[in-house]
Amino acid sequence: MPAPSSLQHALPPGHRLGHYSIDKTIGGGGFSVVYEAMDNNNNKKVVIKEFLPLDQVRRREDASVEYVSQDSNQSAAAGIRRFFNEAAALAKVNHPYIVKVRDVFRANNTVYMVMDHHKGHDLRWYVKRNSGRLSEHFILTVFPKLLGGLGELHSNDLLHLDIKPANVYIRSGGRPLLLDFGAARQPLISRLRSGPNTLTMGYAPLEQHRNGHIGPWTDLYAIGATIYACMAGKPPPGSPGRAERDTLKPAVRQFAGRYSRRLLDAVDWCLHMDQTQRPQNVPALMDFLAEDWIEEEEPGLWQKLTGRLPWTRLQR
């Protein structure tokens, strides 16, 4: 359910944005509002994300966005440039487990991103419904595919920087989609830039909180925290608190007997506080995980990500 401020500023049902018509508001946050809409050119449902830093703007009667101060205008202008550039970069990423950006355009003194619409539930729904305790089969159905999509994102010099259950959408057959790239950054390895910084407590590693060096290892911390939430029903403690006094019990001790040792070791590796001690990229994590179940879920994925045949197959 979107926050009241999102509803207050949202475009009304029936509003036209070029050849799109708004059906309803389906989400919102500090920097955006998300709508379900209709593409009137082909009568297909789409999802439209509007850049809208809610504490810096107000909506005029003509639906255009007005910034409340000179400072907010400058900050929002920088945010619009980032949103537009990152959405344009994402539009070039074509992967079955990355939500497809179909259109990016300016209107109403802001910018909009149009994505495909899909039926299903986000991973947060599954975690809540089962109070965590999702099966290893479920986890190993979803996450190899998700890592495949994340690896494709990284190969295009993009970082997601806000992976969490709410941003993992599950379609039929356990086919995930990585959603919501509002925090996405380019280049691949950098120091966090000034300006709006979206992160989620429990899923963001320390380098995001402290403006440190970010890279693929940053997204892999969030992957570990998301798998942890599938097991525990909640994310691990926030990394700033862990830096002061780490009370997180290792997954290999918390969940022993419920999940395989290799999967639990992978979670603990991803959740290492020292970014140099985490897997440094997706292939490293995939290389660590057992090849057999990856190949069973998606033949060829392990070889694509690691650049070689699974070791177990070479031995046959």
C-alpha positions in Angstrom: 0.0 0.0 0.0 1.6 3.3 -1.0 2.3 5.9 1.7 -0.3 8.7 2.1 2.1 11.2 0.6 2.4 9.1 -2.5 -1.4 9.0 -2.8 -1.7 12.7 -2.3 0.7 13.5 -5.1 -0.3 10.6 -7.5 -1.8 11.1 -10.9 -5.5 10.3 -10.9 -7.1 7.3 -12.7 -7.7 8.1 -16.3 -4.9 10.6 -16.6 -3.2 10.5 -20.0 0.5 10.4 -20.4 1.0 10.4 -24.2 -0.5 7.1 -25.4 -0.6 5.7 -21.8 -3.7 6.0 -19.5 -3.3 5.7 -15.7 -5.5 2.9 -14.2 -4.4 3.1 -10.5 -1.6 3.8 -8.1 0.1 0.6 -7.0 3.1 1.8 -5.0 5.2 4.7 -3.9 8.2 5.7 -1.9 10.5 8.7 -1.1 11.5 9.3 -4.7 8.8 7.8 -6.9 5.2 6.8 -7.5 4.3 3.6 -9.4 1.2 3.2 -11.5 -0.6 0.4 -13.3 -1.5 1.8 -16.7 -2.7 0.9 -20.2 -0.7 1.3 -23.4 -3.4 2.5 -25.7 -1.3 1.6 -28.8 -1.6 -2.1 -28.2 -4.2 -2.4 -25.3 -1.6 -4.0 -23.0 -1.1 -3.3 -19.3 2.1 -1.7 -18.3 3.7 -0.3 -15.1 4.8 3.3 -15.1 7.2 4.7 -12.5 7.3 8.5 -12.0 10.3 10.2 -10.5 8.8 12.3 -7.7 10.9 13.3 -4.7 7.9 13.7 -2.4 9.5 16.0 0.2 10.6 18.4 -2.5 7.6 18.9 -4.8 4.0 19.6 -5.2 1.6 18.8 -8.0 0.0 21.6 -9.9 -3.6 21.4 -11.2 -2.3 20.7 -14.7 -0.4 17.6 -13.3 3.0 19.2 -13.7 5.5 19.0 -10.9 6.7 22.2 -9.1 9.7 22.2 -6.8 9.2 23.9 -3.5 12.6 25.7 -3.3 15.7 26.5 -5.4 17.7 23.9 -3.5 15.0 21.2 -4.1 14.8 22.2 -7.7 18.6 21.7 -8.2 18.6 18.4 -6.3 15.6 17.1 -8.2 17.1 18.2 -11.5 20.2 16.1 -10.7 17.9 13.2 -9.7 16.0 13.5 -13.0 19.2 13.2 -14.9 20.2 10.1 -13.0 16.8 8.5 -13.3 16.7 9.2 -17.1 20.2 8.0 -17.7 19.9 4.9 -15.6 16.5 4.0 -17.1 18.0 4.4 -20.6 20.8 2.1 -19.6 18.4 -0.4 -18.2 16.4 -0.3 -21.4 19.4 -1.9 -23.1 19.4 -4.9 -20.7 17.5 -7.8 -22.1 17.2 -10.7 -19.7 14.3 -12.9 -18.8 14.8 -12.2 -15.1 15.3 -8.4 -15.3 12.1 -6.4 -15.6 12.1 -4.9 -19.2 12.1 -1.1 -19.6 10.0 -0.4 -22.6 10.0 3.4 -22.7 11.5 6.4 -21.0 10.1 9.9 -21.5 9.9 13.4 -20.0 6.6 15.0 -19.1 5.1 17.2 -16.4 8.5 18.6 -15.5 9.7 15.1 -14.4 10.6 11.7 -16.0 8.7 8.4 -16.5 9.9 4.8 -17.0 7.5 2.3 -18.6 7.9 -1.4 -17.8 6.2 -4.7 -18.6 3.3 -5.7 -16.4 3.3 -9.3 -15.0 1.0 -11.4 -12.8 2.3 -12.8 -9.6 3.5 -11.8 -6.1 6.6 -10.3 -4.8 8.9 -12.4 -2.6 7.8 -10.3 0.5 4.4 -11.9 0.1 5.9 -15.4 0.2 8.1 -14.6 3.2 5.2 -13.1 5.2 2.8 -15.9 4.2 5.2 -18.6 5.5 6.8 -16.6 8.3 10.1 -17.3 6.6 10.9 -21.0 6.5 10.7 -21.2 2.7 11.9 -24.5 1.5 15.4 -25.0 0.0 13.6 -26.2 -3.2 11.9 -22.8 -3.4 15.1 -20.9 -2.7 17.1 -22.9 -5.3 14.3 -22.5 -7.8 14.3 -18.7 -7.5 17.8 -17.6 -6.7 20.0 -19.2 -9.5 17.7 -17.4 -12.0 17.9 -14.2 -10.0 21.6 -14.4 -9.9 21.6 -14.9 -13.7 19.7 -11.7 -14.1 22.0 -9.8 -11.6 25.1 -11.1 -13.4 23.7 -9.7 -16.7 23.0 -6.4 -14.9 26.6 -6.2 -13.7 28.0 -7.2 -17.1 26.2 -4.0 -18.3 28.1 -1.9 -15.7 25.1 -1.4 -13.5 24.5 -2.1 -9.8 21.0 -2.5 -8.4 21.7 -1.4 -4.8 18.2 -2.1 -3.4 17.7 -5.9 -3.7 15.2 -7.1 -1.1 12.1 -9.3 -1.1 9.8 -6.4 -2.1 11.9 -6.0 -5.3 11.9 -9.6 -6.3 8.7 -10.5 -8.2 7.8 -14.2 -8.5 5.8 -15.3 -11.6 4.4 -18.7 -12.2 6.9 -21.6 -12.0 9.1 -19.7 -9.6 10.4 -17.3 -12.4 11.7 -14.2 -10.7 11.9 -10.7 -11.9 14.3 -8.2 -10.4 12.4 -4.9 -10.0 12.8 -1.3 -9.0 16.0 0.2 -10.1 15.5 3.6 -8.5 18.8 3.2 -6.6 20.7 1.8 -9.6 24.1 3.2 -10.2 26.7 3.4 -13.0 29.7 2.8 -13.2 30.0 -0.7 -11.8 32.6 0.1 -9.2 32.5 3.6 -7.6 32.1 5.7 -4.5 28.5 6.5 -3.7 27.5 9.8 -5.2 25.9 12.7 -3.5 22.2 13.2 -3.7 19.2 10.8 -3.0 20.4 7.4 -1.8 17.8 4.7 -1.6 18.7 1.8 0.8 16.8 -0.5 3.0 17.9 -1.3 6.6 18.9 -4.9 7.0 19.6 -5.4 3.3 22.2 -2.7 2.7 25.8 -3.3 3.6 27.9 -0.9 5.6 29.5 0.7 2.5 26.1 2.0 1.4 25.4 3.6 4.8 28.9 5.2 5.0 29.4 6.4 1.5 32.0 3.7 0.8 33.2 1.9 -2.2 30.4 -0.1 -3.9 30.6 -2.9 -6.4 29.0 -6.3 -7.2 29.9 -7.3 -3.6 27.3 -4.7 -2.4 24.5 -6.3 -4.3 25.6 -9.8 -3.2 25.3 -8.7 0.5 21.7 -7.9 -0.3 21.3 -11.3 -2.0 22.5 -13.0 1.2 20.2 -10.8 3.3 17.2 -11.7 1.0 17.9 -15.4 1.3 18.3 -15.0 5.0 14.8 -13.4 5.1 13.4 -16.4 3.2 14.7 -18.6 6.1 14.1 -16.3 9.1 11.1 -14.3 8.1 12.9 -11.1 8.6 16.2 -9.5 7.4 19.4 -9.7 9.4 20.2 -6.8 11.8 21.1 -3.5 10.1 24.8 -3.3 9.1 25.5 0.0 11.1 24.4 -1.9 14.3 26.4 -4.9 13.3 29.5 -2.7 12.9 29.1 -1.6 16.6 28.2 -5.0 18.0 27.5 -7.9 15.7 24.7 -10.0 17.2 24.0 -11.9 14.0 24.2 -15.6 14.6 25.7 -17.3 11.5 23.2 -19.0 9.3 25.1 -22.3 9.6 24.2 -22.3 13.3 20.7 -20.7 13.1 19.3 -23.0 10.4 21.4 -26.1 10.7 19.4 -29.2 9.8 16.8 -27.1 7.8 19.0 -26.2 4.9 22.1 -27.7 3.2 25.5 -26.6 4.6 26.6 -25.2 1.2 23.6 -22.9 1.0 24.1 -21.7 4.6 27.8 -21.1 4.0 26.9 -19.1 0.9 24.5 -16.9 3.0 27.2 -16.3 5.6 29.8 -15.5 3.0 27.5 -12.9 1.4 26.7 -11.3 4.8 30.3 -10.8 5.7 30.7 -7.3 7.1 34.1 -6.8 5.4 33.3 -6.3 1.7 36.7 -7.8 0.7 35.7 -11.0 2.4 32.4 -11.4 0.4 32.1 -13.0 -3.1 33.3 -10.3 -5.4 31.0 -11.1 -8.3 28.2 -13.3 -9.3 30.4 -16.0 -10.9 32.3 -16.4 -7.7 29.1 -17.1 -5.8 27.8 -19.4 -8.4 31.2 -21.2 -8.5 30.9 -21.8 -4.8 27.4 -23.2 -4.9 26.9 -26.8 -6.1 26.8 -27.0 -9.9 24.2 -29.9 -10.0 21.2 -28.0 -8.7 22.0 -24.9 -10.8 22.1 -27.1 -13.9 19.0 -28.9 -12.9 17.0 -25.6 -12.5 18.4 -24.0 -15.7 20.8 -25.9 -17.9 23.7 -23.9 -19.2 23.4 -21.1 -16.6 26.4 -22.2 -14.6 28.6 -22.4 -17.7 27.3 -19.0 -18.9 28.2 -17.3 -15.6 31.5 -19.0 -14.8 32.8 -19.5 -18.4 33.3 -23.3 -18.0 31.5 -26.6 -17.8 30.4 -27.7 -14.3 33.2 -29.7 -12.7 30.8 -32.6 -12.0 30.1 -32.9 -15.7 33.8 -32.9 -16.6 34.2 -35.9 -14.3 31.6 -38.0 -16.0 
